Amino acid sequence: MGVKMLSLLPKTLWLFGLMVLTNGGVAYGEAVSIPDAKALYPLNSWYATREINNKQPQGTPVGVSLAPGPDGEDGTSYQFSGQVNSYIEFPNNGGLDVKQSITILCWVYPENLKGPIVQYSDTSSTDWGVAMWLAFTTHLYARYSHRDYTITTPLKTTEPLAVNQWHYVGTSYDHTTGIASLWQNGNRVVQRNIGAGMTLATQDIVRMGVKARDSRYFKGRITAFQVYDAALTAKQINTMNNTGLGRNFFHFKAISSLARKLAGPH
């Protein structure tokens, strides 16, 4: 803190005593290099269902409404009703198709026991792509599938997420090591080796709230959806915990734009 000189780092920039990430994030304290996100959807009243840098097509909201987010401000998350006609669908023209290593992050406020948080799937099929759910009475759950939809052993937390509370959650897979993980509030709570070298089933559209041809639906709120084509470390995940959240992020977007200009090509 209190940095007085600019210090250029890979994809980061110290500015006004803040570490401003050139992919749009802002963090405090020790500098941490973060890979560019494949997608960052703030999911709030300023960006609606648009990707923050317009790198991906806009999501289509169906039967959802704006709601307070983790900061308590109105319009800083989306509310899902827990019905078949309440979801957000994100087109995947290849930009969300990470294939190898992946990290998915978002904030969730569960109000029911089970349902999809993030689901890659072909809407005409019952096959599963990569997915992160609430399952078995609000336990965080992830399932990784090979490109041909052959599934691997799923990951599930031993303790449920508390309902009617905000949680920063995620899942990751490391293509090199084969380690898949579940993340809760910045901590790795489950890890399992599901096999190195997988080509992931991330070729289909992404939905929040509903999986086609499945009767389990998510009820609650979601905001700050991030996708990376790397298995982020605990330090990186904790650095990005406020990325996409609330009014502060909206104002800092201008600073991060300046940071990218000052940092130049990288």
CORZI-V314773 format. One record per residue. N is the residue number from 1. SS is DSSP state (alpha for helix, beta for strand, coil for the rest). PHI is phi in whole degrees, -180 to 180 (none if undefined). D_CENTER is the distance of its C-alpha to the mean C-alpha in Angstrom with 1 decimal. Layout:
N:SS:PHI:D_CENTER + N:SS:PHI:D_CENTER
This chain:
1:coil:none:27.4 + 2:coil:68:30.3 + 3:coil:-68:29.9 + 4:coil:-105:32.7 + 5:coil:-117:32.3 + 6:coil:-74:29.5 + 7:coil:-125:28.2 + 8:beta:-80:26.4 + 9:beta:-129:24.0 + 10:coil:-57:21.9 + 11:coil:62:19.2 + 12:beta:-138:19.9 + 13:beta:-154:22.8 + 14:beta:-81:24.5 + 15:beta:-152:25.6 + 16:coil:57:27.4 + 17:coil:78:26.6 + 18:beta:-114:22.8 + 19:beta:-89:20.7 + 20:beta:-99:19.2 + 21:beta:-84:16.6 + 22:coil:-76:17.5 + 23:coil:-95:14.1 + 24:coil:109:14.2 + 25:coil:-95:13.4 + 26:beta:-135:16.2 + 27:beta:-138:17.0 + 28:coil:-118:20.3 + 29:coil:89:22.6 + 30:coil:-62:22.5 + 31:coil:-70:21.3 + 32:coil:-132:18.5 + 33:coil:-79:17.8 + 34:coil:-121:14.3 + 35:coil:-67:13.9 + 36:coil:-62:13.0 + 37:coil:-70:9.6 + 38:coil:-68:10.2 + 39:beta:-158:8.4 + 40:beta:-137:7.4 + 41:beta:-111:8.2 + 42:coil:-61:9.6 + 43:coil:57:11.0 + 44:beta:-145:14.2 + 45:coil:-71:17.9 + 46:coil:-81:18.0 + 47:coil:-105:15.6 + 48:beta:53:15.6 + 49:coil:-107:13.4 + 50:coil:-84:13.9 + 51:coil:-72:11.9 + 52:coil:-63:13.0 + 53:coil:-110:15.3 + 54:coil:56:16.1 + 55:coil:-79:15.2 + 56:coil:-126:14.1 + 57:coil:-62:16.0 + 58:coil:-67:15.4 + 59:coil:-73:14.0 + 60:beta:-105:16.8 + 61:beta:-84:16.9 + 62:beta:-131:19.4 + 63:coil:63:20.8 + 64:coil:-119:18.2 + 65:beta:-143:19.1 + 66:beta:-70:18.1 + 67:beta:-152:18.2 + 68:coil:-62:18.1 + 69:coil:-105:15.0 + 70:coil:-60:14.9 + 71:coil:-84:17.5 + 72:coil:81:19.8 + 73:coil:-82:20.2 + 74:coil:-62:20.7 + 75:coil:77:18.4 + 76:coil:-115:15.2 + 77:beta:-162:13.3 + 78:beta:-115:14.0 + 79:beta:-97:16.3 + 80:beta:-109:16.5 + 81:beta:-88:20.1 + 82:coil:80:19.9 + 83:coil:-122:22.0 + 84:coil:-62:22.0 + 85:coil:-103:22.0 + 86:coil:-133:18.9 + 87:beta:-163:15.7 + 88:beta:-121:13.7 + 89:beta:-112:14.2 + 90:beta:-107:12.6 + 91:coil:-60:15.4 + 92:coil:-129:15.1 + 93:coil:-93:18.0 + 94:coil:112:17.0 + 95:coil:-70:14.4 + 96:coil:-100:11.5 + 97:coil:-89:14.0 + 98:coil:-82:13.3 + 99:coil:71:16.1 + 100:coil:-114:16.3 + 101:coil:-70:14.0 + 102:beta:-152:10.2 + 103:beta:-136:7.3 + 104:beta:-117:4.0 + 105:beta:-134:2.7 + 106:beta:-168:4.0 + 107:beta:-105:7.8 + 108:beta:-131:10.1 + 109:beta:-128:13.9 + 110:beta:-75:15.5 + 111:coil:-124:19.0 + 112:coil:-136:20.0 + 113:coil:-92:20.1 + 114:coil:-157:18.2 + 115:beta:150:16.1 + 116:beta:-75:13.1 + 117:beta:-88:9.6 + 118:beta:-136:8.2 + 119:beta:-140:11.3 + 120:beta:-82:12.7 + 121:coil:-167:16.4 + 122:coil:-83:19.7 + 123:coil:-68:20.8 + 124:coil:-94:24.4 + 125:coil:-136:23.9 + 126:coil:-91:23.2 + 127:coil:-63:21.6 + 128:coil:-104:18.3 + 129:coil:-94:15.7 + 130:coil:-60:12.7 + 131:beta:-150:11.4 + 132:beta:-131:9.9 + 133:beta:-131:12.3 + 134:beta:-99:14.6 + 135:beta:-147:17.9 + 136:coil:52:21.4 + 137:coil:62:21.5 + 138:coil:64:17.9 + 139:beta:-79:17.4 + 140:beta:-70:13.9 + 141:beta:-144:14.2 + 142:beta:-138:12.9 + 143:beta:-134:15.1 + 144:coil:-109:15.4 + 145:beta:-123:18.0 + 146:beta:-70:20.2 + 147:coil:-57:20.7 + 148:coil:-90:23.5 + 149:coil:76:21.5 + 150:coil:-66:23.3 + 151:beta:-90:21.2 + 152:coil:-109:21.0 + 153:coil:-63:21.5 + 154:coil:-73:18.5 + 155:beta:-109:17.0 + 156:beta:-147:17.6 + 157:coil:-73:17.9 + 158:coil:-81:21.5 + 159:coil:-109:20.9 + 160:coil:-74:19.4 + 161:coil:-76:17.0 + 162:coil:-67:19.3 + 163:coil:-77:19.3 + 164:coil:59:19.5 + 165:coil:-140:17.6 + 166:beta:-84:14.3 + 167:beta:-138:12.1 + 168:beta:-94:9.3 + 169:beta:-127:7.9 + 170:beta:-171:6.5 + 171:beta:-144:8.5 + 172:beta:-146:10.1 + 173:beta:-138:13.3 + 174:coil:-103:16.0 + 175:coil:-61:18.2 + 176:coil:-77:21.1 + 177:coil:-94:21.4 + 178:coil:84:20.1 + 179:beta:-82:18.2 + 180:beta:-107:15.3 + 181:beta:-139:13.8 + 182:beta:-113:12.2 + 183:beta:-123:11.1 + 184:beta:-136:12.1 + 185:coil:52:12.7 + 186:coil:86:12.6 + 187:beta:-110:15.0 + 188:beta:-77:15.1 + 189:beta:-105:16.7 + 190:beta:-146:17.2 + 191:beta:-145:17.9 + 192:beta:-153:19.9 + 193:beta:-84:21.4 + 194:coil:-104:20.9 + 195:coil:112:22.7 + 196:coil:-76:22.3 + 197:coil:78:22.4 + 198:coil:-68:20.5 + 199:coil:-102:19.6 + 200:beta:-79:16.6 + 201:coil:-83:16.7 + 202:coil:-121:14.0 + 203:coil:-88:16.8 + 204:coil:-100:16.5 + 205:coil:-65:14.9 + 206:beta:-115:11.6 + 207:beta:-124:12.2 + 208:beta:-110:10.9 + 209:coil:97:13.8 + 210:beta:-143:16.3 + 211:coil:-108:17.1 + 212:coil:-55:20.2 + 213:coil:64:23.3 + 214:coil:-141:22.0 + 215:coil:-93:23.3 + 216:coil:-99:20.5 + 217:beta:-129:18.5 + 218:coil:-81:15.8 + 219:beta:-116:17.5 + 220:beta:149:15.9 + 221:beta:-125:13.5 + 222:beta:-139:9.8 + 223:beta:-152:8.6 + 224:beta:55:6.5 + 225:beta:-87:3.6 + 226:beta:-127:3.2 + 227:beta:-132:5.1 + 228:beta:-125:8.2 + 229:coil:-98:11.5 + 230:coil:-153:12.4 + 231:coil:-88:12.3 + 232:coil:-69:11.7 + 233:coil:-83:14.3 + 234:alpha:-59:14.4 + 235:alpha:-64:15.8 + 236:alpha:-65:13.1 + 237:alpha:-63:10.3 + 238:alpha:-69:12.8 + 239:alpha:-63:13.5 + 240:coil:-93:10.1 + 241:coil:-69:10.0 + 242:coil:-104:11.5 + 243:coil:-67:10.0 + 244:coil:89:10.0 + 245:coil:-92:11.9 + 246:alpha:59:15.3 + 247:alpha:-67:18.5 + 248:alpha:-60:18.5 + 249:alpha:-65:15.7 + 250:alpha:-59:17.5 + 251:alpha:-72:20.7 + 252:alpha:-73:19.3 + 253:alpha:-58:18.1 + 254:alpha:-64:21.8 + 255:alpha:-67:22.2 + 256:alpha:-67:19.4 + 257:alpha:-64:21.2 + 258:alpha:-63:24.3 + 259:alpha:-61:22.8 + 260:alpha:-63:22.0 + 261:alpha:-67:25.6 + 262:alpha:-71:27.1 + 263:alpha:-69:25.3 + 264:coil:71:26.4 + 265:coil:-62:25.6 + 266:coil:-154:23.7
